[in-house]
């Protein structure tokens, strides 16, 4: 690319125009420790002493820099000293210490992780964590640019869900982009333009306006059923990460929630959520979708989503370590509170419970037993709650897919998480931008596992759905229908486009193409088959403009 053009991976559609806010720091690993009430004021004094020590250090650094590089270069330390002495910020840290009995270090970390308001800007970072992405103020952050990450990294999924344009995998972004540089970033095409001219800014804004106009046209199908041209009814549910996505899912016609993520309740907070808080939230979601199921995924903690309240020892490979259902079963006090909340909410709506990263039947057995125990306990305590609820499995590993017949026989439903299933099947880190070309859910090996799960569920007479990012992309949704999935759970912004696509295609044609895809040699061959077949029913240029379908770059080169 030229000096003004950077290329990455478009992970969340849309165009953002604004000055760059470059995040160059990384937080140290701060152990969590609670201090006794009698030591709280001592911790506040430690905080103030630390601020004085750092101020002296920065003043010394300023003097040294002035001697070596001149006054202009040294002035950067003035800004750091001003930030260090921010009275409002330090008062908030002291309040955290007093209210939550945190150490000075931990309280300071919590407050530093909170993203503060800026003018409408594009955030540029080495890597964006899910916790940081959740905290972004959407009124002031118009785009995200990250050196690390791919389309299925957790931060990318959150950006897509909350509607912030994002480009990840931009090599050299931190080095190339100075703070305050005006940017035009395109989350559909995966491009970042530095120092755009007024004409280029006007063109970008016009393109974004056309994208929004197309989105408005797609809204016309929201109230129509998702039925293929040959009469197959597809159920489209919504994936909900955060509370404010509930209304977006409803407005876009979601038939319930196929994946209610619960990690936001715990990550980034200084205390664990209570049973009442969780029950109230689950009930709120259930009552927003009367007559439709709400699938609560139990805490998918670990990996890059371990809460600050209980940091685990560092793991060489956390994605293969202590996470998801393993954390829940090892921390039953945490798990039981969430299960009780789901049972109480199920008294007021159709609430289902889904365990993530199940790899063996024992994990399903223990989850079922725990649900039964808490239902009995709630009844004994006289607390209004459901006597049971459907318990299902999120199929995210080859292990789960291989025993899908056994899982389907004992679970109430199956739902495939294609992001992790792809990661574990292909042995490719879903967040590693250097391996992005290898991370593809269209690989024939992944498709065979998807087909195996759909067939197992159908043979057992149990519902099966897909709630991974594949379901939110039109080309892949077409393929999933062909593989036998009749329920898809989709990111709210993508619901109209997926529904529109479903209404244009034939299920019979999708099945025929899926059969060819299962016999294909490579992922590129699969994408060529899908694009060719979908082009028979829809204008791919229109879809590419709106969603950047996978295989678009290859198709362009083949047609050149």
Beta strands, then each sheet from edge to edge (+ up, - down):
strand 1: 5-7
strand 2: 9-12
strand 3: 15-23
strand 4: 121-125
strand 5: 141-146
strand 6: 166-168
strand 7: 182-186
strand 8: 191-194
strand 9: 235-240
strand 10: 257-260
strand 11: 294-297
strand 12: 351-355
strand 13: 391-395
strand 14: 413-416
strand 15: 463-466
strand 16: 487-491
sheet 1: 1+ 8- 7+ 3- 4- 5- 6- 2+
sheet 2: 15+ 14+ 13+ 12+ 11+ 10+ 9+ 16+
end
